[in-house]
């Protein structure tokens, strides 16, 4: 009845592309985000992943992210039989999407009766890593009995990828800065300077394993039972090697500044010019922050019962869990050489470090220890329990074609906790790096960007951490007091009517309905507020001291009525005109609902923290769609559509000053 685009496989195991998200981007209005070159999340009509609801066989799956967005890279396309993108909605469709609802279908034994055996073996060559990675899949299905009334299907896939990701990145630009040095004084005020410059090589080993088992039984002609389960395991082992430059406004030796905007177009960072920030250093960063360890599991039971010739009932119960297990596992290490460097902007910005000209490297004996961190990112856990009861009544009348009604309940629990520690015993580039102990060595970035430094130093970050422990300075990892648990209960009811008649020679179908949804949220967070900020041996970096833990318990509830109207006019056999008018809503992301405050790394001129709000209301929208479709060939269609979305209750992040009372200090403490 509504505006829907679909993709289906020609046969079992022939879903297009290697990734479900990459197949969906073939649909107009659908674009994707990528991770490691793979499609991960989708945007529909300009509305990002959090505004789209993703279902698998009609069920919402738990996600390994800290929001609501679903990561398609967990699913192998070899096990998918089709995908429907509902750009408009109707009352019988689960609420929660202002953008679109996407339903991904997997194979069922009753879809293809008899014995089916499908297998594939593939290889993928990566031009940056210059590696070839294997993948394979297997699907076995069969039906039994005189009427093929019992079926079983097993499917499994395994994929590997050895990839290299080259990046140039900055953490942003700092506005309102005073550009100066101790020799020349102030060079400019209210200026923009980049925060940093990173030349990054991320070498990843990716492994994806999917398996599913489906049992179907039709004990009679009017009853069908389906029991299915799945497991997905996606692991990313990441090793990042980074040549980094950190820019400070009080050690600029010379600069070219745009007089209209105050933007630094080119500048130098020089030794012995700073007024408190420390000397510049060519930093060699080794980290595993892009590591991922995600597991999704689920099962579901579906019963479809023709109670009589006019009444159909469908019951579905399911459970799914997801976990991205990262707490305490990632690390971030820095070794540096005190050095001069210069930034040149423009269409091809560059940073030139002294001693790196023409592939040469500065003396490794100048390397000094700096910052260490372990476990910046949390472990996210998600569990969803769903129950649905849908009924469809089909009367013996021409105009009144069907009446649908039903009930939906979802219980969701989202958890996030962090194991984190840092060690600044050697911060400030004071202690010579133990070159042999940490495996300090040259590193060449294969196929890096032309014109940039592609040879610098790297080392074994794990050996660096072990060196700290052996030196009596272990990185203390503790369960941080920025944990939260969100429990969300949803109850929905809907009614849906469909009418049909002829307007002259043109058939008309009108679908009219409404959905009522209640949402209850309870949030419990463990919070430690900041009690002190203490200096370290590095003049640019401080350390947070947190106070005792406090339990925060809050909650909220809201309800929404979502009417919908869909009209379909068949102008002729191959031409269809559609109109839809409906209300929709999207709930706040789970991380936005957490009331706990996360205090970030306390650098000079960069003391920041962030937190959420459990009383956030959902996004709401009033929508209409108008589309024309002309199926002028067996495999061809011409379509044009216009749509309008009036969205309210936008959730925004605001920045402002906060005052925290620290421990008492005397003037002798120095700050």
MARZABA-298777 format. One record per residue (C-alpha): z, y, x; residue in one letter. Coordinates in pm, whole numbers, plus 50000, padded with zeros to 5 digits. Example, Ala and Ser with C-alpha at 12.3 -4.5 7.8 and 13.67 -1.06 7.14 Angstrom:
<recs>
507804955051230a;507144989451367s;
</recs>
This chain:
<recs>
500005000050000x;500785024250281x;499175035750604x;499325005350833x;497464995751152x;497554959851276x;496574938551573x;496294900851547x;495374873151786x;492064854951746x;493904822651808x;497224809951943x;497914824752284x;495094850252261x;497004881952184x;495214909652379x;496604923752705x;499534911152909x;502094932652733x;502744939252362x;503214976752414x;499884978952598x;498164962752301x;499824986752056x;498505017052245x;494995007152127x;496075020651787x;495405057451725x;498535078751742x;500405053251956x;501205059852322x;503525041652561x;506055047452837x;505665025653144x;508125010053384x;506714995353701x;503214998253557x;504144978153247x;504304991652893x;507944994652793x;508575017452493x;506255033252240x;505765067852093x;504085071251752x;502605104151632x;504475122951901x;507885108651809x;509535089952094x;511025054952114x;514335063551947x;512475074151628x;510685040651589x;512165008551451x;510954976251612x;511274943551423x;510424908551539x;509544886151244x;511094912551017x;514394913851209x;515774941551424x;516684928751768x;519504940451990x;518334961552281x;519384962352645x;519155000352663x;522025024452590x;520125038552290x;518245023851996x;514835021352159x;513414986552205x;511974976352541x;508774956752490x;508714944852849x;511244918452743x;508554900752538x;505674880652678x;502434887552490x;501514850752524x;503994842352246x;502884869652001x;500514863351712x;500314898451564x;501844933051529x;501854957351236x;502484994851277x;503725010250949x;503015047450990x;504165054450634x;506955036150457x;507915021350123x;511245012549967x;511174975850066x;510784984450435x;513944987750645x;515005024150696x;515645040851031x;512215052651150x;510825087651121x;507975077951354x;506925042651256x;508175007751190x;506614981151412x;506854944651313x;505904919451582x;505114884051466x;505434852151665x;503704819151603x;504944794751335x;503944757851304x;502844762150940x;500424789451050x;498294763351228x;498904728451080x;498404698151298x;498844693451670x;498314724451885x;498574726752263x;497884759452441x;498494767652805x;497504794353051x;497804801453422x;497094836353554x;497304856653872x;497704894353910x;496784913154228x;498714945354298x;496734969954510x;499764989454642x;501944959754736x;498824939054825x;500484908854664x;499214883654408x;501764872554147x;501554841653921x;502294837253552x;501964808953306x;502694799652946x;502844768552730x;502914764252351x;503224730952172x;503154728551792x;502804700351544x;503294693451174x;504364660551021x;504514643250686x;501814635350432x;501594671750331x;502394686350675x;505684697550522x;507684696650847x;506744714851165x;508104722051509x;506914746851769x;508094752552123x;506814780552343x;507744791752694x;506374815952948x;507154825853305x;505854857153478x;506404870953827x;505334903753982x;505714917554334x;505074954454297x;505324986454494x;505855020254328x;505155051954528x;506745084054403x;507365120154493x;510305134154298x;512725162954261x;515945165154061x;514765198653922x;514855235454014x;517995256754043x;517695291053880x;519555323253955x;520155315754324x;520875340254607x;518585331054898x;520225339455231x;521185329155583x;523975340255815x;521595358356054x;519425378555815x;521715381155513x;520275381255160x;516525374255138x;516255373454758x;518405372454445x;517975355554106x;515495331354260x;514335295954183x;514635269354454x;513985231854417x;517085209854426x;515575183754660x;512425165254765x;512195127254777x;509395105154909x;510155071854746x;508875036554795x;510295012254538x;509594975654616x;510374953354320x;510394916454240x;510094911953864x;510694879153681x;510344874353306x;511194841753125x;510744837052749x;511384806052540x;511444800152165x;511894770851928x;510844771151562x;511544744951293x;509934747150949x;510514724650647x;509064726450299x;511024700850095x;509024710349785x;506054731749690x;508304760649590x;510754760449884x;510214767750253x;512914769350523x;512444783350874x;514994781151155x;514154797351487x;515774808451809x;514694825652127x;515934836152469x;514474862152702x;515514868753060x;514094898153255x;515214905253611x;514134933453839x;515254931954201x;514614966754339x;514864979454696x;514175016754729x;513435033155062x;513475071055049x;512875099955287x;514905127855125x;515405164955180x;518275184355020x;517695221654981x;520465247854990x;519905285254922x;522215296855205x;520235281455494x;516725294355423x;515275307255750x;512085322155604x;510545321955259x;507515331955055x;508655342154707x;506605349054395x;507675384554305x;506975379353937x;509005347953880x;511325346454182x;510055311354261x;510165300554626x;506575290954706x;507365281155065x;510545281355274x;512345265355566x;515725248555598x;517125254455947x;520115243656155x;523005268356221x;522035292355941x;524255281055655x;527265299255510x;529235268755400x;526765242655276x;526295224355607x;523205218855822x;520025203555676x;519345166755740x;516395143355712x;518035117255488x;517105080555486x;518195066955150x;518455030255057x;519395021254703x;519064995354426x;519555018054124x;516345005153960x;517654969553950x;517744953953603x;519334922053473x;518594918953101x;519184889652868x;518224888352500x;519104859452272x;518824854251900x;518474830551610x;517544833551245x;517394813450923x;514864822250654x;514564806950306x;511604814750079x;512054801749724x;509674804049429x;512334803249159x;509594801648897x;506014813348858x;507114849548820x;510124853049051x;510104849249430x;513284851249641x;513604854950016x;516854852050209x;517204858950579x;520214858150811x;520004864851183x;521954873151497x;520754887951823x;522504898952141x;521354918552444x;522934927152776x;521814947053078x;524384935553331x;524514962553600x;528144973453629x;529174974553994x;525954958454120x;523784987854226x;524385007554544x;523265040654697x;523465046855073x;522515076555293x;522045078655671x;520675111255809x;519525130556113x;520475167656133x;517045183656136x;514845213256041x;512215209855770x;509925231855565x;508675231255206x;505195242655104x;504395243854732x;501115247254545x;498855220854390x;499675196354672x;503285203654776x;504555189355102x;507705188255314x;507315186855693x;510225173655901x;510585181356272x;509885151156491x;507735132256237x;504355146156342x;501395122156388x;503405091056301x;506125098156560x;509805094256479x;512825113756603x;515285095856830x;517135069256626x;520315076356826x;520615109256637x;521245090356310x;524615097056146x;526465081155855x;526755099955526x;527255090855159x;527875057054990x;528175047754627x;528365015554427x;527875009454057x;526605042453917x;525055026253610x;527005008153336x;526594974453172x;525284978452818x;525924951952553x;524524950752201x;524954926751909x;523274928351568x;524024906651265x;521664910150968x;521464896650616x;518614903450373x;517974892850016x;514604902549869x;513274894849523x;509814900149374x;509054897349004x;505394894548900x;504864899048522x;501884887848314x;500594923148260x;497584941148398x;499014975448479x;502554966148582x;501854943348878x;505194937449050x;508834947449072x;510734943149399x;514424947849464x;516804937249733x;519854941749951x;520214946050326x;523284945950551x;523514951450925x;526594949351147x;526044963151496x;528354966351795x;527284985452105x;529414985152421x;529095003252751x;531405000753050x;531145009553417x;532424996553748x;532055024553998x;533255034954338x;532225058354617x;533175062454979x;532975095155167x;534985084755470x;531865091655680x;530285119455472x;529105149955663x;526925133555935x;529835131656179x;529875094756279x;526965078856475x;525225051356278x;525825015856411x;522105009756455x;522184972356527x;524894964556272x;523004980055981x;519544969956101x;518295005756151x;514515003756202x;511195021456139x;509635018155793x;505965023055708x;505075031555347x;501905012155268x;499205030855074x;501375062055040x;500065095954927x;497575111755168x;498865140455376x;502545131055350x;504885114455597x;504475076855557x;506595064555849x;510355070255859x;513555049855901x;515285024155684x;518184999755719x;520114972255541x;522204989755274x;524344958955209x;525164956955580x;526144993755562x;528614986255281x;530014956855478x;530414979255784x;532575002555576x;534734973455465x;535054960255822x;536014995455935x;538864996555685x;537075019055439x;535964995855157x;534225011454862x;536865007254593x;535204995854271x;537234999653955x;536614997753583x;536055034253507x;537615051053209x;534345061453051x;533945031052830x;533055030752465x;532505006652178x;530525017251870x;530654996951550x;528025005751292x;527804990050945x;524754996150725x;524344986550359x;521064992950179x;519684987249830x;516124992849713x;513864990849409x;510084990949427x;507444991549151x;503714985549185x;501154995048919x;497394989948912x;494525001848696x;490905013148718x;489865049348747x;486305045548628x;484895019148861x;487525025549128x;490675003749143x;493925023249188x;497255009349311x;500455029949286x;503645019449462x;506795038349368x;510335031549484x;513545043449643x;516005030849901x;519715039049923x;521495034350258x;525155038450354x;526165040750720x;529725037350853x;530505043851218x;533665037151417x;533905046951782x;536585038352033x;536375053152381x;538575052052689x;538665086052853x;540185099653174x;539865137153204x;539465153553540x;542745163253707x;541595175654046x;538595182054272x;539295176254641x;537125183754945x;535595157155168x;534375158655526x;530965168655387x;530995205755302x;528465200955020x;530375173154842x;533735170354671x;535555141554503x;536855139254146x;540425128654079x;540865115653725x;544035116053522x;545545088053311x;543435070053055x;543415081952694x;542165062152394x;539925081652157x;539245067151812x;536895085351577x;534485076951298x;532135090051035x;530045078950739x;527015091850552x;524535080750289x;520845087150228x;518495083049932x;514915077450049x;512225079049777x;508625068549846x;505235070449674x;502075052749793x;498685055549622x;495635034949718x;492175042949577x;489275019149647x;486295042849633x;483985013049682x;484244978449835x;484304991550194x;485985025550146x;489675032450081x;491535065050028x;495325064750071x;498085089650000x;501785085850080x;504785108650022x;508225097050134x;511545106150292x;512695089850614x;515615091050855x;516575081351210x;520185076151313x;521595091651633x;521305070651946x;524345050152036x;525025068952362x;524935102452175x;527775090351952x;530235084052236x;533035110452248x;533975102652609x;533115127252886x;531375115853204x;532155137553506x;529225138553742x;529165139654121x;530905172454216x;528545190854449x;528735227354539x;527255249354265x;526665218054056x;529935208853878x;528725192353558x;529915167853296x;528485154152971x;529655138152648x;528635129052292x;529765133951934x;530545105951683x;530105129851387x;526405135551446x;524295133451132x;520965114751129x;517565130751167x;515875133950826x;512255140950737x;510065147950435x;506605133450497x;503145130050349x;500055111550473x;496415112150366x;493915087850515x;490325076650460x;489045042850583x;485435030750592x;484934994150690x;481244997150767x;480944964350958x;482644930650986x;484534941351299x;484324979051264x;486135007251089x;485915044951079x;489125062150973x;490555097150966x;494095106950872x;496245137850841x;500015138150813x;502915162250790x;506555157250882x;509225183050802x;512105171751025x;515675184450993x;519015178151169x;517585178051519x;520165166351771x;520255188652078x;522225189552400x;523955222752467x;525195235052804x;528205257752843x;531285264153057x;534415242953021x;537805250553177x;539945222253319x;543445227153458x;543715210553798x;546775201754006x;548645231554150x;547315242454487x;548505266554754x;546215291554931x;546585270455245x;544475242955084x;541375263455166x;539615264754827x;
</recs>
